[in-house]
């Protein structure tokens, strides 16, 4: 993954993209006495600039959730150029977090409020045998899943809809209406698929063929997501793939607007924030 830097003068705004392994973080948001990504980033910023900042992020990933493209907005008076910020932050950040790019942003840039889309990826290891390599970043589902049924069920999620059935309690929103632009269920063994998992960017691990061939990815792109929405989508699609629910159930469940009608909330460690669109 190549790094990007753009220099601007002091007293301006940076758009910084981060990647991290969320397994050992208590989520993004700073919490007292807890190891968080925001806390690690703001401490690294203080160490290299002497400036205490409170950054804004595109979203608050939960404990255990990973990121390849978390976006952070920073208002600064520091005179350090982009290349120095990139190198300095990566020198101070822990090994399970890295700055991918540092770019100029317009004054007042807000990573969350100005985001137009987000792409999440949920990884499932579908094999009777557990995987040592994938145990921290894929949900192990030993029962064989019907990928074609999962693909068909996922189409019910497309468009502007009320997704109240997919929201966990604990983070009330003014509206549960969101727009889903695309849902893809991808098998790593489908080498012709343009989003095949068998690439260095998506699977940066030395996996044996039987593990790579048993990996299923669920990619969801939308204008925003409710609390635990993507994880509940994954859990619901697994219900269909395992034959516990028919394909048509997905649309019926959404119409019910009742969280109890949906599938389980899939484990956090299978989820990755891939990219944010502006």
C-alpha positions in Angstrom: 0.0 0.0 0.0 1.7 3.2 -1.2 1.6 6.4 0.9 0.4 9.7 -0.3 1.6 13.1 0.9 0.6 16.7 0.0 2.2 19.7 1.5 0.4 22.8 2.7 1.2 25.7 5.0 0.7 25.9 8.7 -2.6 26.7 10.2 -4.5 24.4 7.9 -6.4 21.1 7.7 -5.2 17.6 6.9 -7.1 14.6 5.7 -5.3 11.6 7.0 -6.1 8.0 6.1 -5.3 5.2 8.7 -5.2 1.5 8.6 -5.2 -0.7 11.7 -5.7 -4.1 13.1 -8.5 -3.6 15.6 -8.0 -6.9 17.5 -6.2 -5.3 20.4 -7.9 -1.9 20.4 -11.1 -1.0 22.4 -12.5 0.6 19.2 -11.8 4.0 17.7 -13.1 6.5 20.2 -11.0 7.7 23.1 -11.9 6.2 26.5 -10.3 6.6 29.9 -7.8 3.9 30.7 -8.6 2.1 27.5 -6.3 1.5 24.4 -8.1 3.1 21.5 -7.1 4.1 18.0 -8.0 7.7 18.5 -6.0 7.8 21.7 -3.0 6.3 20.0 -3.2 8.7 17.1 -3.7 11.9 19.2 -0.8 10.8 21.4 1.4 10.3 18.4 0.4 13.7 17.1 1.3 15.3 20.4 4.6 13.6 20.4 5.8 14.9 17.0 4.1 18.4 17.0 3.8 19.3 20.7 0.2 20.1 19.8 -2.8 18.6 21.6 -5.7 18.0 19.1 -9.1 16.4 19.1 -9.5 14.8 15.7 -12.7 13.8 13.9 -13.0 10.5 12.1 -15.3 9.1 9.4 -16.8 6.7 11.8 -16.3 5.1 15.2 -15.3 1.5 14.7 -16.1 -0.8 17.6 -13.7 -2.9 19.6 -12.1 -5.6 17.4 -13.1 -4.0 14.1 -10.4 -3.3 11.6 -9.7 -0.6 9.0 -7.9 -0.2 5.7 -9.2 3.3 5.0 -10.3 5.1 8.1 -10.3 8.9 7.4 -9.4 11.5 10.0 -9.6 15.3 9.8 -7.1 17.3 11.7 -7.1 21.1 12.3 -3.5 22.2 13.1 -1.2 25.1 13.6 1.9 22.8 13.2 4.4 23.8 10.5 5.5 20.3 9.9 5.1 19.3 6.2 3.2 16.2 5.1 6.2 14.0 4.6 7.4 14.7 8.1 3.9 14.1 9.5 3.6 10.8 7.7 7.0 9.6 8.9 6.7 11.0 12.4 3.3 9.6 13.0 4.2 6.1 11.8 7.3 6.2 14.0 5.2 6.9 17.0 2.1 4.8 16.3 2.0 1.2 17.6 2.7 -1.6 15.3 -1.0 -2.4 14.7 -1.8 1.1 13.3 -0.3 3.0 10.4 -0.8 6.3 8.5 -1.5 5.5 4.8 -1.7 9.0 3.4 -1.6 12.7 4.4 -3.4 15.0 2.1 -4.5 18.7 2.1 -8.1 19.3 2.9 -10.3 22.4 2.7 -10.7 24.5 5.8 -13.5 23.1 8.0 -13.2 19.6 6.5 -15.1 17.1 8.7 -14.3 13.4 8.0 -17.7 12.2 9.2 -20.1 14.9 8.2 -18.8 15.3 4.6 -18.5 11.6 3.8 -20.7 10.5 0.9 -20.2 6.8 1.1 -18.5 4.0 3.1 -17.4 0.6 2.0 -17.3 -2.2 4.6 -16.1 -5.8 4.1 -17.1 -8.7 6.3 -14.9 -11.8 6.1 -16.1 -15.4 6.8 -13.9 -18.4 7.0 -16.3 -21.2 5.8 -14.6 -24.5 6.7 -14.9 -27.2 9.2 -11.3 -26.6 10.2 -10.5 -23.4 12.2 -7.7 -21.2 10.8 -4.8 -19.9 12.9 -4.0 -17.2 10.3 -7.6 -16.0 9.9 -8.8 -16.2 13.5 -8.3 -12.5 14.2 -9.9 -11.2 11.0 -12.6 -13.6 9.8 -15.6 -15.2 11.4 -15.3 -19.0 11.4 -18.5 -20.6 10.2 -18.1 -24.4 10.0 -21.4 -25.2 8.4 -21.3 -25.1 4.5 -22.9 -21.9 3.1 -24.8 -21.5 -0.1 -23.1 -18.5 -1.6 -25.5 -18.1 -4.5 -28.5 -17.9 -2.0 -26.6 -15.3 -0.1 -26.0 -13.3 -3.2 -29.7 -13.3 -4.1 -30.8 -12.4 -0.6 -28.4 -9.5 -0.5 -30.2 -7.8 -3.3 -33.1 -7.1 -1.0 -30.8 -4.6 0.8 -30.3 -2.3 -2.2 -31.7 1.2 -2.4 -33.1 3.7 0.1 -34.9 1.9 2.8 -35.7 1.8 6.5 -33.1 -0.5 8.1 -34.5 -0.5 11.6 -34.4 -4.3 11.6 -30.6 -4.2 11.3 -29.8 -1.6 14.1 -28.6 -2.8 17.5 -29.8 -0.9 20.6 -27.3 1.5 22.2 -26.9 4.2 19.5 -30.2 5.9 18.7 -30.4 7.9 15.4 -32.9 10.5 14.3 -33.6 8.3 11.2 -33.1 4.6 10.4 -33.4 5.3 6.7 -30.2 4.7 4.7 -29.2 4.0 1.1 -27.3 0.9 0.1 -25.5 1.3 -3.2 -24.1 -2.3 -3.6 -24.0 -5.6 -1.9 -21.5 -8.3 -3.1 -21.0 -11.7 -1.7 -17.6 -12.9 -3.1 -15.9 -16.2 -2.9 -12.1 -16.1 -2.9 -12.1 -19.1 -5.2 -13.9 -17.1 -7.9 -10.6 -15.9 -9.5 -12.4 -14.1 -12.3 -14.3 -11.8 -9.9 -12.8 -8.3 -10.0 -13.1 -8.1 -6.3 -11.6 -11.6 -5.6 -10.2 -12.0 -2.2 -7.0 -13.5 -3.6 -5.0 -10.3 -3.8 -2.2 -9.0 -1.6 -4.3 -6.0 -0.6 -7.2 -8.0 0.7 -5.4 -11.1 2.1 -2.0 -10.0 3.3 -1.4 -13.4 4.8 0.4 -16.6 3.6 -2.7 -18.8 3.5 -2.7 -22.4 2.3 -5.0 -23.1 -0.7 -7.7 -24.8 1.4 -8.1 -21.7 3.6 -8.1 -19.2 0.8 -10.7 -21.3 -1.1 -13.0 -21.3 2.0 -13.0 -17.5 2.4 -16.2 -15.6 1.7 -16.3 -11.8 1.6 -19.4 -9.6 2.0 -18.8 -6.1 0.6 -21.4 -3.4 1.4 -21.3 0.2 0.1 -23.8 2.8 1.4 -24.3 6.4 2.3 -24.1 5.5 6.0 -24.8 2.7 8.4 -26.6 2.2 11.7 -25.0 0.7 14.8 -23.9 -2.9 14.0 -25.8 -2.8 10.7 -23.1 -4.4 8.6 -22.4 -7.1 11.2 -26.2 -7.8 11.3 -26.3 -8.0 7.5 -23.5 -10.6 7.7 -25.3 -12.6 10.4 -28.6 -12.5 8.4 -26.9 -13.6 5.2 -25.3 -16.5 7.0 -28.8 -17.5 8.2 -29.8 -17.7 4.5 -26.6 -19.4 3.4 -26.9 -22.0 6.1 -30.5 -22.8 4.9 -32.1 -21.6 8.1 -34.1 -19.0 6.2 -35.2 -18.7 2.6 -33.9 -16.0 0.2 -37.2 -14.1 0.4 -36.9 -13.8 4.2 -34.4 -10.9 3.9 -36.9 -8.6 2.3 -39.6 -9.6 4.7 -37.3 -9.1 7.7 -36.5 -5.5 6.6 -40.2 -4.7 6.2 -40.9 -5.8 9.8 -38.6 -3.0 11.2 -38.0 -5.2 14.2 -34.4 -6.1 15.2 -35.7 -9.4 16.7 -36.6 -10.6 13.2 -33.0 -10.3 11.9 -30.1 -12.6 12.2 -27.4 -12.5 14.8 -24.8 -9.7 15.1 -21.7 -11.3 13.5 -18.5 -11.1 15.5 -16.6 -7.8 15.3 -13.3 -9.3 14.2 -14.6 -10.1 10.8 -15.4 -6.5 9.9 -13.1 -4.0 8.1 -13.8 -0.4 7.1 -12.3 -0.5 3.6 -12.7 3.0 2.3 -14.7 6.3 2.6 -15.9 8.3 -0.3 -16.1 12.1 -0.4 
